[in-house]
């Protein structure tokens, strides 16, 4: 960083962060300069004050210390950028640091129905570090907040797609509906389901799942392990993660391949050529790369499971470890995308013939998904986005999906009171994006890294008064939390004689597809509690089912 800073000074340039830092330092060390600007500005206006960081707050203090009138606009309940330095404390301590300020609460809302506002007010009221306000509207009372307890993430996506189809059939536009999620990785299942239902969609402020860099990197490793002559894959991953193979080495490698009229791999795998044309450091790095690809290829050559092949690629390549070591919020999101790629592999394993070439079929499907362009910006299309991206937007019909403990709120937030309050503010922001209809979804079981998990519904759902909600599957919703806390069956496997275990997917000739949620009894008295997607919750004696 010292070298970077020195270079910037030599060139007379500075980056955005330094614009603030150097200004504050200038004012701190040169009072005469600060005094000049204090006399120049008689009023200071700051918008979105809840998103300011410590440095920005210090700059405001410096400018206003000379008597300038301060006017800020902000909503402490919408402070959701703590991960990039924003401090909700800035707006909370404003009256203490500027005692002459008067606070005006703008509580009338012109966007959402009163029911949606009451639900959002109830959730955010659980936070202790807030100034406090209660939103209200003089518009319609509106429909109840819809709660959908899905069997799994596929059922969740199916329900949302079919509900949007009904919205459109009733005269609504596709672009009036938005699907909001906590993690970018959640978009994959929805993209797949939207394509199956032939519904137009657009990922707002981001890339579609198979267009994301880390997914392209992992699939490039997989392609190269199966087909060495893929020059595009070689060029993409030869130095990803960084392994000391620079642009000059790659250019030399490319030139050798062009002169010989062969793919890049033919040069890489020719020890004599590598030894003759490359120095010791580059030579070692290239050999390590070829050995890595050969090792990955040998492992997946005897593997029929796509999930295990993807796990090998993601972990042996170093992609996952590189993101873990980075430790940033963005790196965590990219790691979650790799986890979701493994999930995709586990679904393929469950739904395809083990004798088929799952890897090549998956690569072909992924290429088609990446090439199937999303809807144009501004077109009539369903909007997919993270909750953070949704801030400042509004839609008549909103779905917040994946509302489960450990996902939203995240596990990291559950372990920190301050982060949990920020997660709750994020829920508040998401809920208040809805103008007319709001649907909250959670899955009773969800795959993570190819393994089934049975999460609890998000606490944010339970914080909404019951009279404001309407459950799509009322018997399931009303009993699910109690069942998960009290049923001993939820913490144990099926008895040895039971034909099913908890979480198994089943199909009934009358009730259709369902999920085994509890088992009790023995022998001919063995009963299963099954949640059916269409028929709801049923207790069935297995001997007669």
Number of C-alpha atoms within 10 A of each C-alpha: 6 7 8 9 13 11 13 13 11 9 8 8 11 13 10 7 9 13 11 15 14 12 13 20 12 14 18 14 10 11 10 12 12 20 15 13 15 18 13 11 14 14 13 13 11 13 12 14 23 25 22 23 18 12 16 17 15 15 18 16 15 18 25 20 14 16 12 18 15 17 14 15 14 15 19 23 24 22 24 25 17 16 12 11 12 19 21 24 16 20 23 15 12 15 13 10 11 13 9 10 14 9 11 7 12 11 11 11 16 13 18 27 24 23 23 29 23 19 24 24 21 17 22 26 18 14 17 10 15 17 12 14 15 16 17 19 17 10 12 11 15 14 16 21 22 16 21 22 25 27 23 24 21 15 16 23 24 20 17 23 22 15 12 23 16 12 16 15 10 9 8 15 17 20 19 20 27 29 25 26 24 25 20 22 20 21 24 19 20 20 23 16 21 19 16 11 13 10 17 19 26 24 22 16 12 14 15 20 25 20 15 14 14 22 19 19 21 23 24 22 26 24 20 21 23 19 14 19 16 16 16 12 21 22 14 14 21 20 17 19 15 12 14 15 18 13 10 10 17 18 11 13 20 17 13 18 17 12 8 11 10 14 17 23 18 16 17 19 16 11 13 10 15 19 14 9 14 15 11 11 10 20 19 15 17 25 16 13 20 15 13 16 21 15 16 21 23 13 15 21 13 9 15 17 19 25 24 18 22 25 23 19 26 25 14 15 22 15 21 23 14 16 18 14 10 11 10 13 11 12 17 17 16 23 22 19 24 24 21 24 26 26 25 21 23 21 14 19 18 12 8 11 11 14 7 10 13 21 24 15 12 16 15 12 12 18 15 12 18 16 11 10 12 17 16 11 11 8 12 16 21 22 22 25 22 22 22 17 16 22 15 11 12 19 22 18 22 26 25 23 24 26 25 23 19 16 22 25 24 18 12 11 19 17 10 11 11 15 18 19 23 25 21 26 23 25 26 23 23 28 28 25 26 26 21 21 22 28 22 22 24 27 25 22 21 21 19 16 18 20 11 14 15 18 17 19 23 20 15 23 19 11 16 19 12 14 10 14 20 16 18 16 19 15 13 21 19 13 11 16 13 10 15 17 11 10 14 13 17 17 12 12 14 18 16 9 9 17 10 17 19 20 21 13 17 14 11 10 7 8 16 12 17 24 23 21 26 24 27 16 12 13 11 10 13 17 20 24 18 26 27 23 20 11 14 16 22 16 15 15 16 16 10 8 11
